[in-house]
């Protein structure tokens, strides 16, 4: 696991995400995911967007199951962001 991904995984509040998903009965496929599955999914998404941004030298985005993973390519450096979104709206 690259250090940028590891830093986010260590600091992100996955317990809060799991609590919300459990409370809302938010299922992936047929069940509320375990903490382990949530962390693995977020890690994989972050690794994917990082690799894509590094290769293409452009920003990259992935979203699934409430998670938004984004990699921003800025001056030869890739910065990562992870969100868990309950609701959002835009008109663009």
ABEGO torsion letter per residue (X at the ends): XBAAAAAAAAABBAAAAAAAAAAAGBBBEABBBBAAAAAAAAAAAAAAAAAAAAAAGBBBBBBBGGBBBBBBBBGGBBBBBBBBBABBBBAX
